[in-house]
Amino acid sequence: MIAPLSMTVPLGERAYSIHVGAGLLRDATWLAGLLRARKVAVVTNAVVAPLYAANIRAARAGGETHDIVLPDGESHKTLATATKIFDALLEHRFARDDLIVALGGGVVGDMAGFAAACYQRGIAFVQIPTTLLAQVDSSVGGKTGVNHPLGKNMIGAFHQPRAVVIDIDTLRSLPLRELRAGLAEVVKYGLICDADFFAWLERNAERLLALDSETLMYAVHRCCSIKAEIVVRDEHEQGDRALLNLGHTFGHAIENTTGYSRWLHGEAVAAGLRMAASMSERAGLMDKADLLRIESLLQQLGLRTDARGELSPAAAHAAMSLDKKVKAGRVRLILMRGIGRAFVTDDYAEETLAATLEAHLA
């Protein structure tokens, strides 16, 4: 067994550990130490529950444990679904010193975290992400929330987990499409601030797709390290943390306008990364060679990036205007001065944005 990789997110009294390894969910004794509580609610979905919920019960060794099984999919990430979690917590008389476990992908993690933030004004929770996208992104940093018909993640709270347990063996149960979608978020980290990691991804793309354990562990650990560093600098997204939304303003517009049904989140992010790179090159910020490298890696990983015909440029612009990063009525974008050199700005020409949307959507 490959030795797990661990790190700490140093947030003072709210500091927590992230553990990345292969087979962690099969180690009931080790897992039990992280799940100590009088009662545990396992928030999961109908796909994940049959695969891994029994591992949590084994670690609990007979302790009171309740499964809260939600429907699968981004379209169910709503206040109505969150209410089902609250109903179960109240029915089983959960108290503030009990524990919620988020067992699943990004939707489950966001919803379980949102419920944990709200229930009795705050209850502890542990993230156990089972998709690559959740492992490298949404499980770390304490962002929780639900979608609204008019905007993605517009209702939520910051609530840090007690711990994050990442078992890369769960990725072997993922459909290939879901794995590829998660790799879009992996690419994002290289583009934000680590050109060497981006180059490593170019060299190791085939190993990642083949689910090589050591390669996956390194990639996931590096992404979590980058995110932890940014979160510690800017926990509540007043500055640098917005960098983590590279590609997301464009991507969220695709998801929202198509009703969260035709595009996986990671696929929309991949299309958004390409659009952000294209706009950066169009604005003279980034060399054409870097744009071509970005497009090549996304293609090498088999990611869907062509959104032409999915929504109009006007519809995309309208959706972007509802993004959380809008300030004083102007959309802030994350652009790049090159690979590994992302920055947040509202200083761009509207015609450059319009030309980018036209080129990629019309």
Secondary structure, 3 states (H helix, E strand, C coil): CCCCEEEEECCHHHCEEEEEECCHHHCHHHHHHHCCCCEEEEEEECCCHHHHHHHHHHHHCCCEEEEEEECCCHHHCCHHHHHHHHHHHHHCCCCCCCEEEEEECHHHHHHHHHHHHHHHHCCEEEEEECCHHHHHHHCCCCEEEEEECCEEEEEEEECCCCEEEEEHHHHHHCCHHHHHHHHHHHHHHHHHHCHHHHHHHHHHHHHHHCCCHHHHHHHHHHHHHHHHHHHHHCCCCCCHHHHHHCCHHHHHHHHHHCCCCCCCHHHHHHHHHHHHHHHHHHCCCCCHHHHHHHHHHHHHCCCCCCCCCCCCHHHHHHHHCCCCCEECCEECEEEECCCCCEEEECCCCHHHHHHHHHHHHC
